Amino acid sequence: MVGVSTAVNALAWGPRATFALFYVAMLEEFAWGRGPTALGYSLSWLGFVVWAPVAGWLYDRWGARTAVTIGGLVLGLALAGTGQVTSLPQYYLCFGLLGAAGIAGIIIPATTIVTRWFVGARGTAMGVLSTGGPASAVVFYPLNAWLIVTLGWRGALVAFGGIVAAATVALALLYRDPPTAPDGRADVEESRLAPPAGSPDEVWTLRRALRSSRLWAASIMMALGVIGFQIMATHQVAHAVDRGFDPATVVWLFSFGGLSMVAGNVLGGWLSDQVGSGWVFALGSLVAIAGIGCFALLRGPQDLPLLLLYTAAGFGFGMRIALLSTIPAAVFSGPHLGTILGVVQAGGGLGGAIGPFLGGWLFDVTGSYRLAFLAAAVAVAGSSVAAWLAARPAPSTRGAAL
């Protein structure tokens, strides 16, 4: 189950992980400006605000196999459609709104089913699952760069859409539901580790979760974390190329950054099971902020060591990513977890909508990414504070819900 979810997560993250390649290609063909062009990517996150709770509800109702299959088909169609666009509205509709529906339909069910299969080692399992995001950069950066050179950016999107749809549907057939305990919990181990509620009021429903400050802290953690990460992920290629680095060198260096994130995902998830999520999230934040500082100081190819330090700091981002779903899953476990995780992930959708556009807008206004990278560092720090509030120990199930 972890392997399948990791693979489909990598496929879902592929369009986002490699958007910077298509972003540069579209800037060359269209005179839309960096802000409006990045807005299409932002809309793929803003649409996530709507589609993530829907995807969670679909999982709770029909299971991961059906929900992920639908998501894969929709995402493939969205990418193929993006390859045919000739105007901003078409681009916003295909890559932004339709793409968001497909990505949510894959990621939310794939994440929820893993949190239900694993409880005592949930952090470690989620750490492995989270490698799907950076692993997609390692695999799909070179692949999509080659497809763009071979087929052009339009043909590359059509081909990539076909790959995503076919592979996701095939992998979704391997899903199996977690065992059900006598008390109705989705996971037998969860029933053993977390005593069943004494009354229906103690079950985490969506309405009850919305009254919890920890849900809003988790949503803010997700939103700010994604703002910081997406400012960097969306504009890192453009900034490095602007500073005179060879595009081929940039592709391979950022693939190395993806490998660093993979290592951070696994270690961060394992450490959270040992020392607690709050400490690990804070440590990862410090490493990430240091990396952002190095990247902001780039002046030209002579600063290659700074670029290497930035890509290595992907390790810190990876430590954080592993915990974005682990923290709320530990708090809100139960039969409605899919819907609740969808609401938390919607915060990430809002952050993803803000981050890429904010970075492009600040560049258009100031002519530099310096202020954008400062905003990214502040967002990363703020998400760490929110993570501490969301992950703080609760005296009891009843007390946590109040």
N, C-alpha and C positions, 0 to 999 in steps of 0.2 A: 504493500500500500504506500509506503514512503517512497519507494522507487518510482512508482507510477505517478504519484503526485508531484515529485520532483521533476520528472520529465515533462509533464504537461504544464507545470509552472514555467519551466524554461521556454517552452513553445509560446506561452502566453506573454512572457516578458520579452520575447525576441523583438517584436516591433518597437517596443519602448527602449530596449537596451541598445538597439542599433539606429534609433531615430536620427541621431546626430549625422550619420552618413547620408541619409535621405534629405535631411535638413540642408546640408551644404549643397547637395545636387539641386534641390528645388530653388535655393537662393540664386544659383547660377542661371536657371531657366526663367524664373519669374522675378518681376520687380516688386515683390510684395513687401519687402523690408523684413528685418529679423524679428521684430515684435509680432506683426501679423502672421508670419510663417510659423513662429513658435506657438502662436495661439491655437493652431490645429492640434498640436501635441497637448497643450493645456486642456483643450476640450475633451481629449480622450481620458483625462483625469476628472474633469468636471462631470462628465457623463457617468463616471464611476459613482458619484454621490447618489445618483438615482438607481443605477443598475446593481450596485453591490447588495443593498437590502433585498432586491428582487431575486438575485442569484442565491442569497442565503435562504430565502423562503422556498425557492425551487428545490434546493437541496433538502430542506426539512420535509418537503412534501414528496419528492420523487427520487431522492438519492443522488449520489455523485455520478453514477454512470449516465443517466439521462441528462442531468444538468451540464456536465462537462462536454458531452457530445454536442448539445445545442450550442454551447459557447464556442467550441472549435469550428463548427460550420459557419457561425456568424462572423468570427474573427477572420477566417479565410476569405469570406465574401467581402468584408470591409477592406482588407489589404488589396485584393484584386480591383475593387472599385476605386481605391485611392490611386492606383496606377493609371487610371483613365481620366483623372480630373483635369479641368482646364481653367477653373475659377476657384476663388477662395470659398464661396458657399459650398461647392461640391466637395472640396477638400475637408472642410469642417464637418460636413455631414458624414462622409465615408470614414475618414481616419478618426475624427473626433467622436461623434455620437455612436455610430455603428461599431467602431472599434472598441469603445468603452464597454458596450454590451457584451461583446465576445470575450474580452479580457476578464470582465467580472464573472461571466458564466463559467470560466475555467478556474480562476484563482480562488474564489470564495468556497466553492464545494471541495476543491482539492485540499485547501487548508483545513476546512472544518472536519473532514473525515479523518485526517491525521491526528488532530487534537482529540478526537473521540477514541481512536485506536490506542493512543498512548497517554498515560496520565503521570505515573511516577517518573518516567523519563521523557516527559513532554518537551522539556527544553532541548534535549539532545535530538529528539525526533524532528522538532521544528527547525533546529539548526541545520540538519541534513536537508530538510525540505527547502529551506531558504537558499540553499546553494543553487537552486534552479534559476534564480534571478541573475546572479553574476555569471553562472555557467553559460547562460544564454549569450552573454557578451563574448565569452571565450570562443564559443562555437560559431555564433552567427555574425560577429564582426567580420572575420575573414570571409565567411560564406557570402554575406550580402555585399561586401566590398567587391568580391569576385563577380557576383551576379550583376552588380551595377556596371562594372567595366565591360562585361560580356554582353549584357542585354539592355543596358541603359537603366536608369532608375525606375522607369515605368514597367518595363518587362521584369525587372528584379522583384518589384512588389507583387506582380501577378504570380510569378514562380514561387515566391516565398509564401504567399497566401495559400497556394495549393499544398505546399509542404506542411504548413501549420495545420490545415484542416484535415488532411489525410492522416497525419501522425497522431493528432489529438483524438480523433474518432477511434482509431485502432487501439490506442492505449486505454481509453475509457472503458472498453469492453472487459478489462482486467479487474475493475473495481469490485470489491466485496464489502458489504455492510459490516460494521463492527458487531461483536456479540452483544446481545441485550441481556441485562441483569433482571432478576425478578422484580425489582422495584421500578423498572421502566427506564433506568438510566441507559445511555447508549453504550456504555463500556463497563464490563464486569469489574475491571481494576478500579475504575472511578467509583463504583459503588462501594468497594472495599475501603478505599482510601478516604473517601468523603462520605460520611454517614448520610442516609437519605433524610430529606426534609420531613419534619413532623406534620406539616400541613401544606395544602396547596399554595398558601401564601409564601412559603419559603422557596418555592420553585422559581428560578430565574426566567420569568416571562419578559418579553420586550418592554411591556408597559412598566414593569417593576424595575428593569434595568435602566430605563430612561430617567428614573427618579434617583439613581445612584450617582454620586459625585465621581465615583471611580470610572464609570462609563464615559463621562465627559472628559476626565483626565486622560483616559486612554485615547479618546478621539483627538484631543489636542496633541498628545504625544505623536499620534500618527500623522496629523496634519502638518505640524512643524517639522517633523522628521523628513517627511516627503518634500516639503518646500526646500529644505536645505540640500537634500540629495539631488533633487531634480534640477535645481539651478545649475549644479555642477555637471550632472550627467548630460543635460541638453546642450550646454554651451562649451563643454571641455574641448571638443574637437575644433570648433571654430576659434577658440582662444589660442590653442596651441598652433594652429595653422597661421593665425594672424601674427604670432610671434616668430614665424619663420621656420617652424619644424616641418620636415617632409611628411606629407600625408601618409605614406606607407609606414614610416616610423611611428607615427601617431597611432595607427591602427594596431600595431603589434604591442606598443606600450600600454594602451588601454585594455588590450586583451590580458596582459600581465596584471593590470589592475583588477580585472575580473577574477583572475586566479587568487589574488590577495583577498578579495571579498569572500570567495568560496571558503578559504581557510578561516577567515573571521567568523563566517556563519557557523561552521562546525564547532570551533572552539568556544564561541560565545554561547551557543546553545548548551554545550556540555557544562561550561562554567556556571551557567545560571542554575543548573540542577545542584551544583555544589555550594555556591556562595550567595545565591539570590540574584534576581533579575536586575534590581536597582543598581547594584555595584557594577555589574557587567555593562549595563547600558551607559553608565557614567564613564567608565574606562574607555569604551568604544568611542564615546563622544569626544573625549580629549584627543585621541589619536586622529579622528576625522578632522577636527578643527585645526590641528597642527598641519595636516596635509593640505587643507584649503589655503592656509597661510603660505605654504611653499608654492602652490600653484599661482597664487595672486602675485608673487614676486618675480614670475618669469619675465625676462626681457628679450631673450632670443635663444637660438640653438646652443649657445655657450652655457646656458643654464640647465643643461640636460640632467645634472644631479638633482635639481629641484623637481623636475618633472618625474624623475624616478621615485623620489620621496613621496610625491603626491599619489602616484599609482600604488605604491606600497601601502599608503594610508587607507586604501580601500579595505584593508584588514579591519580598521576601526568601524567603518560603515557596515561591514559584514556582521560584526559583533552585535550591532544595534538591530539590524534587519531581522536577525534570528528571533528577537524578542517582541517584535511589534504585534504578533498574533499570540505568542505564548502568554504574555501578561494578561490580556483580557480573557483568554481561554481558561486560565487558572482561576479567574474570579467568577466567570459566568457560565461554568459548565452545566450542562443539562439538556433537555430535549429541544430547547429553542436556541441552542448555541449558534447554529448557522445564521439565523436571522440577526442575532445580536452582533456576531462578528461582522456581518454585512454592514451594520450601522457603524461600527468602529472603523471598518475599512473605508466607509464613505468619507470619514475625516481625511483619510489619505487621498481620496479623490479630490477633495477640496484643495488640499495642499498641492497636489500635482497640477491642478488647474492654475494655481497662483504662481508656483515656482518657475516653470519654463518661460511664461509670459513676462513675469517680473524681471528675470534675468535679461531677456531680450529688450524690454522697454528701458531698463536702466542703461543698457549699452547704447541704445538709440539716442537717449537723452544726454549721456555724459561722454560718449565716444570711447568708453573703457568698461571693462568688466570688474574693476576694483570694487566699486560700491555693491555690485551684485554679489561678489564673493564674500564681502563683509556681511551682507544680509543672510547668506547661506550659513555662515558661522554662527550668527546670532540665533537663527532658527534651530540649528543643531543643539546649541546650549539650552534653549527653551524646551525642546522636546525631552531633554534629559531630566529637567525638573518635573515635567508632567509625568514622565515614566515613574519617578520616585513616588509621586502621589497615587498613581494607579496601582502600583505594585505593593504599596504599604500593607503590612499585615492587618487583618481584620480579626476582632475578638471572637466572632461567631458568624455563622451564615446569616442569622437574622440581623445582626448588627451591620454586616456589610451591605445589606440591602436598603438600609434606612438612609 
